[in-house]
Amino acid sequence: MTKNAKLNKIAMAVVIVLMMFLTGCGVRKSVDSAGNEITIIEREAFSLFGWRNVYWYAIMIITGLTLAFLFGLYIAGKIGFDKNALYDGIIFGALLGILGARLWYVAFAWDEGNFTFAKIFTGFLDEEGGLAIHGAVFAAGIFAYFFAKKRKLDIYKLGEMFAPGFLIGQVFGRWGNFFNQEAHGGPIASTVAEGRAFLERLHLPRFIIDQMYIRENGVTTYMHPTFLYESLWNFVGLMIIIIVRRFSKKYWMGDAVLFYLVWYGAGRFMIESIRTDALTFKLFGMTFRTAQVVSVIMMIAGLTLFILRRVFKIYPRSYIEIVNEVKAQKQAAAQN
């Protein structure tokens, strides 16, 4: 069995296990205020020996990490990157990413969080939750840079796996928000009937529509599924990277990082404007949404670095060139 076949079987096994959980997870039947029967999926996937609940949020995060890692292994073989380094890096990178996401959330939710020292590090493990993706991006990105320096790895090749991996993780991670009925937008319409009709016009599956019937600030109505908007946006970005780098010689190794900064920054900036749970900070007497400010910085950084890289021709090797070079080396080694 080839390595690609093994990876495909592992990925399929993950999907099958998820579907088994989904078909057997807890649900509750209800009726919205417009008289429509709805089914809400419980946030708990199952109970572990009656000791602790295992949440869909955790399952989706782990699924995203697993598929991102498998995708990274696949790309590593194509571009000649040390796969053993990925095994070492994924563990510490994931742990630091989660820690960064938690600390970022705590930093910007400090005033209303009532945090104790212990709660800073344990709060997201219980019902409270509290992670912010930007913290994970920066923490994991800093770790990847120093990890590559220490191991003398090609930072451009690492970035070519790192950025798409993040998109994969975010595609699945946002579905954790779906099960938690969080990270959603505001009310879609002034009435429940109009809100549901809007979602139905999008031809969304019923289980998504039903799950968007959410109570917040004393009002229960259909909310914008911003989790879905962002998940789809990230999926499209992932497809663009995969397609462009396969066919365009103008796509240089490592451009995935710059594309990620611009693409995710643009999408998050727009989607954040309709979310109801935005982290904020005050500056010069004005209140800013943290994610939008960071998204603008990401976009500026990505565009600036892209231009500078082209002007000064920094590591001007195309993805296609390196893939073909590695393929030729493997063929030569096989013949010998």
GUROKOL-202575 format. One record per residue (C-alpha): residue number from 1; residue in one letter; chain; x, y, z. Coordinates in pm, 1 decimal. Example, Ala and Ser with C-alpha at 12.3 -4.5 7.8 and 13.67 -1.06 7.14 Angstrom:
# GUROKOL-202575
+-----+------+-------+----------+----------+----------+
:  nr : rest : kette :       xx :       yy :       zz :
+-----+------+-------+----------+----------+----------+
:   1 :    A :     A :   1230.0 :   -450.0 :    780.0 :
:   2 :    S :     A :   1367.0 :   -106.0 :    714.0 :
+-----+------+-------+----------+----------+----------+
END
This chain:
# GUROKOL-202575
+-----+------+-------+----------+----------+----------+
:  nr : rest : kette :       xx :       yy :       zz :
+-----+------+-------+----------+----------+----------+
:   1 :    M :     A :      0.0 :      0.0 :      0.0 :
:   2 :    T :     A :    138.8 :    339.4 :    -96.3 :
:   3 :    K :     A :    177.8 :    621.4 :    154.1 :
:   4 :    N :     A :    -88.9 :    824.5 :    -24.7 :
:   5 :    A :     A :   -330.8 :    533.5 :      0.0 :
:   6 :    K :     A :   -261.2 :    505.3 :    372.5 :
:   7 :    L :     A :   -325.6 :    876.4 :    421.0 :
:   8 :    N :     A :   -650.2 :    852.0 :    226.8 :
:   9 :    K :     A :   -765.8 :    561.5 :    441.4 :
:  10 :    I :     A :   -683.6 :    748.1 :    761.4 :
:  11 :    A :     A :   -872.3 :   1055.4 :    640.3 :
:  12 :    M :     A :  -1170.2 :    840.1 :    542.2 :
:  13 :    A :     A :  -1163.9 :    671.8 :    883.7 :
:  14 :    V :     A :  -1177.2 :   1012.4 :   1051.9 :
:  15 :    V :     A :  -1479.8 :   1111.2 :    842.6 :
:  16 :    I :     A :  -1657.5 :    781.5 :    914.6 :
:  17 :    V :     A :  -1600.1 :    813.3 :   1289.8 :
:  18 :    L :     A :  -1734.8 :   1169.0 :   1280.3 :
:  19 :    M :     A :  -2045.6 :   1056.1 :   1094.1 :
:  20 :    M :     A :  -2099.7 :    777.8 :   1349.0 :
:  21 :    F :     A :  -2081.4 :   1030.7 :   1630.2 :
:  22 :    L :     A :  -2310.3 :   1271.6 :   1447.1 :
:  23 :    T :     A :  -2579.7 :   1013.9 :   1382.4 :
:  24 :    G :     A :  -2577.5 :    903.9 :   1745.3 :
:  25 :    C :     A :  -2523.5 :   1232.3 :   1927.8 :
:  26 :    G :     A :  -2778.3 :   1384.7 :   2160.8 :
:  27 :    V :     A :  -3048.2 :   1609.9 :   2016.7 :
:  28 :    R :     A :  -3348.5 :   1790.6 :   2156.0 :
:  29 :    K :     A :  -3670.0 :   1857.9 :   1974.2 :
:  30 :    S :     A :  -3835.8 :   2195.0 :   1996.2 :
:  31 :    V :     A :  -4058.4 :   2440.8 :   1812.5 :
:  32 :    D :     A :  -3958.8 :   2793.3 :   1715.8 :
:  33 :    S :     A :  -4189.2 :   3086.0 :   1783.5 :
:  34 :    A :     A :  -4315.4 :   3070.3 :   1423.7 :
:  35 :    G :     A :  -4437.9 :   2714.1 :   1474.7 :
:  36 :    N :     A :  -4160.0 :   2530.9 :   1287.3 :
:  37 :    E :     A :  -4040.0 :   2203.0 :   1437.3 :
:  38 :    I :     A :  -3663.3 :   2216.4 :   1494.4 :
:  39 :    T :     A :  -3394.0 :   1978.4 :   1614.2 :
:  40 :    I :     A :  -3103.7 :   2119.8 :   1813.8 :
:  41 :    I :     A :  -2783.2 :   1915.9 :   1831.1 :
:  42 :    E :     A :  -2640.6 :   1902.7 :   2182.7 :
:  43 :    R :     A :  -2290.1 :   2038.4 :   2226.0 :
:  44 :    E :     A :  -2183.6 :   1720.7 :   2409.9 :
:  45 :    A :     A :  -2088.9 :   1443.4 :   2167.3 :
:  46 :    F :     A :  -2072.8 :   1174.1 :   2434.2 :
:  47 :    S :     A :  -1980.9 :   1111.8 :   2796.9 :
:  48 :    L :     A :  -1651.6 :    944.6 :   2881.4 :
:  49 :    F :     A :  -1743.5 :    668.9 :   3127.6 :
:  50 :    G :     A :  -1975.2 :    912.5 :   3300.9 :
:  51 :    W :     A :  -1670.1 :   1105.0 :   3419.0 :
:  52 :    R :     A :  -1646.1 :   1388.6 :   3170.3 :
:  53 :    N :     A :  -1837.8 :   1514.5 :   2871.0 :
:  54 :    V :     A :  -1655.7 :   1519.1 :   2538.7 :
:  55 :    Y :     A :  -1768.8 :   1816.4 :   2333.2 :
:  56 :    W :     A :  -1811.6 :   1848.6 :   1959.7 :
:  57 :    Y :     A :  -1591.1 :   2156.7 :   1974.4 :
:  58 :    A :     A :  -1295.4 :   1947.5 :   2089.8 :
:  59 :    I :     A :  -1367.6 :   1677.7 :   1831.0 :
:  60 :    M :     A :  -1373.8 :   1930.7 :   1547.7 :
:  61 :    I :     A :  -1049.0 :   2094.6 :   1664.8 :
:  62 :    I :     A :   -875.9 :   1756.2 :   1683.4 :
:  63 :    T :     A :  -1017.2 :   1658.4 :   1343.6 :
:  64 :    G :     A :   -886.1 :   1978.9 :   1189.0 :
:  65 :    L :     A :   -540.9 :   1928.1 :   1342.2 :
:  66 :    T :     A :   -529.7 :   1565.5 :   1226.1 :
:  67 :    L :     A :   -627.5 :   1641.9 :    866.7 :
:  68 :    A :     A :   -391.4 :   1941.1 :    856.6 :
:  69 :    F :     A :   -109.1 :   1715.2 :    970.7 :
:  70 :    L :     A :   -193.2 :   1445.9 :    714.2 :
:  71 :    F :     A :   -205.9 :   1709.8 :    441.7 :
:  72 :    G :     A :    130.7 :   1842.6 :    561.4 :
:  73 :    L :     A :    283.4 :   1495.1 :    537.6 :
:  74 :    Y :     A :    151.5 :   1461.0 :    183.4 :
:  75 :    I :     A :    298.6 :   1795.5 :     74.5 :
:  76 :    A :     A :    625.4 :   1720.9 :    256.6 :
:  77 :    G :     A :    676.4 :   1420.5 :     31.0 :
:  78 :    K :     A :    619.0 :   1630.4 :   -279.5 :
:  79 :    I :     A :    855.7 :   1914.9 :   -186.8 :
:  80 :    G :     A :   1128.2 :   1713.8 :    -14.5 :
:  81 :    F :     A :   1068.4 :   1826.0 :    343.3 :
:  82 :    D :     A :   1178.2 :   1617.5 :    642.2 :
:  83 :    K :     A :    865.1 :   1434.7 :    756.8 :
:  84 :    N :     A :   1020.9 :   1342.2 :   1090.2 :
:  85 :    A :     A :   1046.6 :   1712.1 :   1170.1 :
:  86 :    L :     A :    672.3 :   1742.5 :   1115.9 :
:  87 :    Y :     A :    604.6 :   1470.7 :   1372.0 :
:  88 :    D :     A :    811.7 :   1660.5 :   1627.2 :
:  89 :    G :     A :    675.4 :   2002.0 :   1537.5 :
:  90 :    I :     A :    303.8 :   1920.6 :   1530.0 :
:  91 :    I :     A :    290.7 :   1830.0 :   1900.0 :
:  92 :    F :     A :    461.1 :   2141.2 :   2034.8 :
:  93 :    G :     A :    309.6 :   2363.6 :   1767.6 :
:  94 :    A :     A :    -44.0 :   2250.2 :   1850.8 :
:  95 :    L :     A :      7.1 :   2290.4 :   2225.7 :
:  96 :    L :     A :    156.8 :   2636.7 :   2188.2 :
:  97 :    G :     A :   -117.3 :   2731.0 :   1943.1 :
:  98 :    I :     A :   -387.5 :   2639.4 :   2195.1 :
:  99 :    L :     A :   -201.0 :   2824.5 :   2469.8 :
: 100 :    G :     A :   -165.3 :   3129.3 :   2246.1 :
: 101 :    A :     A :   -535.7 :   3118.6 :   2157.9 :
: 102 :    R :     A :   -627.0 :   3107.7 :   2525.7 :
: 103 :    L :     A :   -392.5 :   3387.0 :   2633.4 :
: 104 :    W :     A :   -512.3 :   3608.1 :   2347.0 :
: 105 :    Y :     A :   -872.5 :   3557.7 :   2452.4 :
: 106 :    V :     A :   -792.8 :   3624.5 :   2819.1 :
: 107 :    A :     A :   -600.0 :   3942.2 :   2733.7 :
: 108 :    F :     A :   -893.9 :   4098.6 :   2549.8 :
: 109 :    A :     A :  -1171.7 :   3958.6 :   2769.9 :
: 110 :    W :     A :  -1003.0 :   4039.1 :   3099.3 :
: 111 :    D :     A :  -1248.5 :   4304.2 :   3220.1 :
: 112 :    E :     A :  -1556.0 :   4082.5 :   3194.7 :
: 113 :    G :     A :  -1389.0 :   3744.8 :   3248.9 :
: 114 :    N :     A :  -1327.4 :   3749.0 :   3626.5 :
: 115 :    F :     A :  -1014.1 :   3545.0 :   3569.5 :
: 116 :    T :     A :   -805.0 :   3386.9 :   3841.2 :
: 117 :    F :     A :   -455.7 :   3257.5 :   3769.2 :
: 118 :    A :     A :   -579.9 :   2898.2 :   3754.6 :
: 119 :    K :     A :   -883.0 :   2993.8 :   3546.4 :
: 120 :    I :     A :   -660.1 :   3149.4 :   3282.1 :
: 121 :    F :     A :   -522.6 :   2806.6 :   3196.3 :
: 122 :    T :     A :   -813.9 :   2580.7 :   3283.9 :
: 123 :    G :     A :  -1123.6 :   2784.3 :   3196.0 :
: 124 :    F :     A :  -1140.2 :   2674.4 :   2833.7 :
: 125 :    L :     A :  -1153.1 :   2309.9 :   2944.8 :
: 126 :    D :     A :  -1493.8 :   2347.9 :   3109.2 :
: 127 :    E :     A :  -1828.1 :   2500.7 :   3021.7 :
: 128 :    E :     A :  -1683.5 :   2852.5 :   3004.8 :
: 129 :    G :     A :  -1463.4 :   2809.4 :   2696.7 :
: 130 :    G :     A :  -1265.2 :   3095.4 :   2549.2 :
: 131 :    L :     A :  -1014.9 :   3066.2 :   2262.9 :
: 132 :    A :     A :   -922.2 :   3320.1 :   1994.1 :
: 133 :    I :     A :   -776.5 :   3203.5 :   1664.2 :
: 134 :    H :     A :   -545.4 :   3502.3 :   1614.8 :
: 135 :    G :     A :   -355.9 :   3402.3 :   1926.3 :
: 136 :    A :     A :   -307.5 :   3053.6 :   1784.1 :
: 137 :    V :     A :   -186.1 :   3192.1 :   1449.8 :
: 138 :    F :     A :     78.3 :   3414.4 :   1607.9 :
: 139 :    A :     A :    192.8 :   3161.4 :   1869.7 :
: 140 :    A :     A :    220.1 :   2875.7 :   1619.6 :
: 141 :    G :     A :    381.6 :   3105.0 :   1361.6 :
: 142 :    I :     A :    652.1 :   3221.6 :   1603.7 :
: 143 :    F :     A :    715.8 :   2863.1 :   1709.2 :
: 144 :    A :     A :    742.2 :   2749.0 :   1346.5 :
: 145 :    Y :     A :   1002.1 :   3017.0 :   1270.8 :
: 146 :    F :     A :   1231.5 :   2929.4 :   1561.9 :
: 147 :    F :     A :   1171.3 :   2557.0 :   1514.8 :
: 148 :    A :     A :   1286.7 :   2585.6 :   1154.1 :
: 149 :    K :     A :   1593.3 :   2787.6 :   1258.1 :
: 150 :    K :     A :   1694.1 :   2537.4 :   1523.5 :
: 151 :    R :     A :   1644.9 :   2233.2 :   1298.8 :
: 152 :    K :     A :   1795.4 :   2413.2 :    996.4 :
: 153 :    L :     A :   1478.2 :   2352.3 :    797.9 :
: 154 :    D :     A :   1368.0 :   2536.7 :    486.1 :
: 155 :    I :     A :   1134.2 :   2802.4 :    630.2 :
: 156 :    Y :     A :    969.6 :   2858.7 :    291.0 :
: 157 :    K :     A :    880.1 :   2492.7 :    254.3 :
: 158 :    L :     A :    755.8 :   2485.6 :    612.5 :
: 159 :    G :     A :    536.7 :   2787.8 :    542.6 :
: 160 :    E :     A :    396.4 :   2615.5 :    235.0 :
: 161 :    M :     A :    259.8 :   2343.6 :    464.2 :
: 162 :    F :     A :    186.6 :   2564.4 :    764.7 :
: 163 :    A :     A :    -55.7 :   2812.8 :    605.3 :
: 164 :    P :     A :   -279.3 :   2560.1 :    422.5 :
: 165 :    G :     A :   -276.2 :   2352.8 :    741.4 :
: 166 :    F :     A :   -415.8 :   2647.8 :    931.9 :
: 167 :    L :     A :   -690.8 :   2690.6 :    674.6 :
: 168 :    I :     A :   -781.5 :   2322.4 :    709.2 :
: 169 :    G :     A :   -788.4 :   2353.3 :   1087.0 :
: 170 :    Q :     A :  -1009.4 :   2660.9 :   1069.9 :
: 171 :    V :     A :  -1248.8 :   2502.6 :    819.2 :
: 172 :    F :     A :  -1324.1 :   2228.2 :   1072.3 :
: 173 :    G :     A :  -1274.5 :   2433.8 :   1386.3 :
: 174 :    R :     A :  -1557.0 :   2671.5 :   1296.4 :
: 175 :    W :     A :  -1794.7 :   2376.1 :   1299.9 :
: 176 :    G :     A :  -1711.8 :   2343.4 :   1667.8 :
: 177 :    N :     A :  -1867.5 :   2689.2 :   1706.8 :
: 178 :    F :     A :  -2171.1 :   2557.7 :   1519.5 :
: 179 :    F :     A :  -2232.8 :   2283.4 :   1775.4 :
: 180 :    N :     A :  -2177.7 :   2530.2 :   2060.3 :
: 181 :    Q :     A :  -2416.5 :   2781.7 :   1899.8 :
: 182 :    E :     A :  -2151.7 :   3051.5 :   1940.2 :
: 183 :    A :     A :  -1943.5 :   3286.8 :   1724.0 :
: 184 :    H :     A :  -2260.8 :   3364.5 :   1533.0 :
: 185 :    G :     A :  -2386.4 :   3687.3 :   1383.3 :
: 186 :    G :     A :  -2678.0 :   3900.9 :   1490.7 :
: 187 :    P :     A :  -3046.6 :   3843.3 :   1413.4 :
: 188 :    I :     A :  -3107.8 :   3792.5 :   1042.3 :
: 189 :    A :     A :  -3442.6 :   3967.8 :   1032.3 :
: 190 :    S :     A :  -3693.2 :   4143.4 :   1253.6 :
: 191 :    T :     A :  -3911.7 :   3832.6 :   1276.7 :
: 192 :    V :     A :  -3839.0 :   3464.2 :   1330.3 :
: 193 :    A :     A :  -4028.1 :   3365.6 :   1013.4 :
: 194 :    E :     A :  -3826.4 :   3605.7 :    797.4 :
: 195 :    G :     A :  -3501.2 :   3486.2 :    950.0 :
: 196 :    R :     A :  -3574.0 :   3121.4 :    877.0 :
: 197 :    A :     A :  -3693.3 :   3206.0 :    527.5 :
: 198 :    F :     A :  -3360.7 :   3378.6 :    456.9 :
: 199 :    L :     A :  -3165.2 :   3068.7 :    558.6 :
: 200 :    E :     A :  -3393.6 :   2845.0 :    355.3 :
: 201 :    R :     A :  -3334.4 :   3060.5 :     47.5 :
: 202 :    L :     A :  -2963.9 :   2982.2 :     86.3 :
: 203 :    H :     A :  -3058.6 :   2612.6 :     43.9 :
: 204 :    L :     A :  -2879.1 :   2521.2 :    364.3 :
: 205 :    P :     A :  -2936.0 :   2177.3 :    519.0 :
: 206 :    R :     A :  -3211.0 :   2179.8 :    778.0 :
: 207 :    F :     A :  -2977.5 :   2081.8 :   1062.6 :
: 208 :    I :     A :  -2778.6 :   2403.5 :   1005.5 :
: 209 :    I :     A :  -3090.3 :   2619.2 :    988.8 :
: 210 :    D :     A :  -3233.1 :   2467.0 :   1307.6 :
: 211 :    Q :     A :  -2905.6 :   2514.0 :   1496.8 :
: 212 :    M :     A :  -2910.2 :   2885.4 :   1418.6 :
: 213 :    Y :     A :  -3222.4 :   2934.4 :   1633.4 :
: 214 :    I :     A :  -3037.2 :   3088.3 :   1926.1 :
: 215 :    R :     A :  -3128.9 :   3277.7 :   2240.0 :
: 216 :    E :     A :  -2917.7 :   3584.3 :   2318.4 :
: 217 :    N :     A :  -2984.2 :   3893.1 :   2529.0 :
: 218 :    G :     A :  -3334.7 :   3772.7 :   2607.7 :
: 219 :    V :     A :  -3429.0 :   3724.6 :   2242.5 :
: 220 :    T :     A :  -3455.8 :   3391.6 :   2061.0 :
: 221 :    T :     A :  -3441.8 :   3409.3 :   1683.2 :
: 222 :    Y :     A :  -3241.4 :   3294.6 :   1380.0 :
: 223 :    M :     A :  -2887.7 :   3430.5 :   1374.0 :
: 224 :    H :     A :  -2641.8 :   3471.4 :   1088.0 :
: 225 :    P :     A :  -2433.0 :   3149.4 :   1057.9 :
: 226 :    T :     A :  -2100.5 :   3331.9 :   1058.0 :
: 227 :    F :     A :  -1929.4 :   3003.4 :   1144.4 :
: 228 :    L :     A :  -2040.0 :   2877.3 :    801.9 :
: 229 :    Y :     A :  -1939.9 :   3195.7 :    621.0 :
: 230 :    E :     A :  -1588.9 :   3173.8 :    762.2 :
: 231 :    S :     A :  -1557.2 :   2798.2 :    712.3 :
: 232 :    L :     A :  -1653.3 :   2830.7 :    345.0 :
: 233 :    W :     A :  -1428.1 :   3133.8 :    299.2 :
: 234 :    N :     A :  -1131.0 :   2938.3 :    434.6 :
: 235 :    F :     A :  -1217.3 :   2637.4 :    218.8 :
: 236 :    V :     A :  -1220.4 :   2854.0 :    -94.1 :
: 237 :    G :     A :   -883.6 :   3000.1 :      9.7 :
: 238 :    L :     A :   -742.2 :   2650.3 :     52.5 :
: 239 :    M :     A :   -864.3 :   2550.4 :   -294.1 :
: 240 :    I :     A :   -706.5 :   2861.9 :   -447.3 :
: 241 :    I :     A :   -367.8 :   2774.1 :   -297.1 :
: 242 :    I :     A :   -387.7 :   2411.4 :   -411.4 :
: 243 :    I :     A :   -493.1 :   2499.5 :   -766.5 :
: 244 :    V :     A :   -268.9 :   2802.0 :   -827.8 :
: 245 :    R :     A :     50.4 :   2646.6 :   -699.5 :
: 246 :    R :     A :     -8.6 :   2336.7 :   -908.2 :
: 247 :    F :     A :    -42.5 :   2521.3 :  -1238.0 :
: 248 :    S :     A :    132.8 :   2858.0 :  -1204.8 :
: 249 :    K :     A :    510.4 :   2896.0 :  -1215.4 :
: 250 :    K :     A :    468.7 :   3248.0 :  -1080.8 :
: 251 :    Y :     A :    365.0 :   3097.4 :   -749.5 :
: 252 :    W :     A :    677.4 :   3081.4 :   -533.6 :
: 253 :    M :     A :    745.9 :   2839.5 :   -253.0 :
: 254 :    G :     A :    620.0 :   2999.1 :     67.2 :
: 255 :    D :     A :    365.3 :   3228.2 :    -96.7 :
: 256 :    A :     A :     95.5 :   3038.4 :     91.4 :
: 257 :    V :     A :    180.1 :   3231.7 :    407.7 :
: 258 :    L :     A :    140.8 :   3569.2 :    236.7 :
: 259 :    F :     A :   -179.8 :   3460.4 :     68.6 :
: 260 :    Y :     A :   -314.3 :   3337.3 :    402.7 :
: 261 :    L :     A :   -246.2 :   3672.0 :    569.1 :
: 262 :    V :     A :   -438.6 :   3859.2 :    301.1 :
: 263 :    W :     A :   -716.8 :   3608.9 :    238.2 :
: 264 :    Y :     A :   -800.8 :   3525.3 :    596.9 :
: 265 :    G :     A :   -753.8 :   3887.5 :    702.0 :
: 266 :    A :     A :  -1004.0 :   4007.9 :    441.1 :
: 267 :    G :     A :  -1261.0 :   3741.3 :    521.6 :
: 268 :    R :     A :  -1236.0 :   3781.2 :    896.7 :
: 269 :    F :     A :  -1261.1 :   4160.5 :    871.0 :
: 270 :    M :     A :  -1591.7 :   4137.3 :    685.1 :
: 271 :    I :     A :  -1740.8 :   3855.4 :    891.3 :
: 272 :    E :     A :  -1637.2 :   4010.0 :   1222.2 :
: 273 :    S :     A :  -1856.4 :   4311.7 :   1149.6 :
: 274 :    I :     A :  -2174.6 :   4105.4 :   1202.3 :
: 275 :    R :     A :  -2061.7 :   3889.0 :   1495.2 :
: 276 :    T :     A :  -2213.0 :   3957.3 :   1835.3 :
: 277 :    D :     A :  -1928.6 :   3830.4 :   2055.5 :
: 278 :    A :     A :  -1637.7 :   4037.6 :   1927.2 :
: 279 :    L :     A :  -1339.1 :   4099.5 :   2153.9 :
: 280 :    T :     A :  -1273.1 :   4472.1 :   2177.8 :
: 281 :    F :     A :  -1024.3 :   4725.0 :   2310.4 :
: 282 :    K :     A :  -1031.0 :   5099.6 :   2361.1 :
: 283 :    L :     A :   -784.5 :   5346.9 :   2217.4 :
: 284 :    F :     A :   -809.9 :   5728.2 :   2216.1 :
: 285 :    G :     A :  -1158.9 :   5698.6 :   2359.3 :
: 286 :    M :     A :  -1279.3 :   5479.6 :   2074.3 :
: 287 :    T :     A :  -1374.2 :   5112.5 :   2083.9 :
: 288 :    F :     A :  -1222.3 :   4883.3 :   1821.3 :
: 289 :    R :     A :  -1295.3 :   4521.4 :   1736.1 :
: 290 :    T :     A :   -968.9 :   4341.5 :   1799.8 :
: 291 :    A :     A :  -1008.8 :   4089.9 :   1518.0 :
: 292 :    Q :     A :  -1076.3 :   4362.6 :   1262.2 :
: 293 :    V :     A :   -769.2 :   4563.4 :   1361.4 :
: 294 :    V :     A :   -551.6 :   4253.0 :   1350.3 :
: 295 :    S :     A :   -704.6 :   4155.0 :   1015.8 :
: 296 :    V :     A :   -608.8 :   4491.5 :    865.3 :
: 297 :    I :     A :   -253.8 :   4447.2 :    993.2 :
: 298 :    M :     A :   -242.0 :   4096.9 :    846.3 :
: 299 :    M :     A :   -358.4 :   4220.0 :    505.3 :
: 300 :    I :     A :   -107.9 :   4505.6 :    500.1 :
: 301 :    A :     A :    172.9 :   4274.1 :    609.5 :
: 302 :    G :     A :     85.4 :   4008.1 :    351.2 :
: 303 :    L :     A :     64.9 :   4253.9 :     60.0 :
: 304 :    T :     A :    380.8 :   4439.2 :    164.3 :
: 305 :    L :     A :    585.9 :   4121.7 :    201.4 :
: 306 :    F :     A :    455.3 :   3988.6 :   -129.7 :
: 307 :    I :     A :    564.8 :   4306.4 :   -311.1 :
: 308 :    L :     A :    902.1 :   4318.2 :   -136.6 :
: 309 :    R :     A :    965.8 :   3955.3 :   -213.9 :
: 310 :    R :     A :    905.9 :   4015.4 :   -584.0 :
: 311 :    V :     A :   1109.7 :   4335.4 :   -593.7 :
: 312 :    F :     A :   1414.6 :   4185.5 :   -420.3 :
: 313 :    K :     A :   1357.2 :   3834.0 :   -558.4 :
: 314 :    I :     A :   1376.6 :   3660.9 :   -220.6 :
: 315 :    Y :     A :   1385.6 :   3282.4 :   -270.0 :
: 316 :    P :     A :   1241.0 :   3308.8 :   -623.0 :
: 317 :    R :     A :   1179.1 :   2938.1 :   -672.0 :
: 318 :    S :     A :    839.8 :   2824.9 :   -789.5 :
: 319 :    Y :     A :    645.4 :   2550.5 :   -617.8 :
: 320 :    I :     A :    621.7 :   2361.2 :   -947.4 :
: 321 :    E :     A :    998.4 :   2379.1 :   -998.4 :
: 322 :    I :     A :   1073.9 :   2228.5 :   -659.4 :
: 323 :    V :     A :    809.4 :   1956.6 :   -692.4 :
: 324 :    N :     A :    951.1 :   1851.2 :  -1031.0 :
: 325 :    E :     A :   1303.7 :   1859.8 :   -890.5 :
: 326 :    V :     A :   1210.0 :   1631.1 :   -601.0 :
: 327 :    K :     A :   1022.8 :   1398.8 :   -837.3 :
: 328 :    A :     A :   1330.8 :   1372.9 :  -1061.9 :
: 329 :    Q :     A :   1550.4 :   1295.4 :   -762.2 :
: 330 :    K :     A :   1318.3 :   1017.8 :   -652.1 :
: 331 :    Q :     A :   1309.9 :    869.6 :  -1000.1 :
: 332 :    A :     A :   1688.9 :    879.4 :  -1022.5 :
: 333 :    A :     A :   1720.9 :    715.7 :   -681.0 :
: 334 :    A :     A :   1475.0 :    441.8 :   -782.8 :
: 335 :    Q :     A :   1672.3 :    365.0 :  -1098.0 :
: 336 :    N :     A :   1994.1 :    333.6 :   -897.5 :
+-----+------+-------+----------+----------+----------+
END
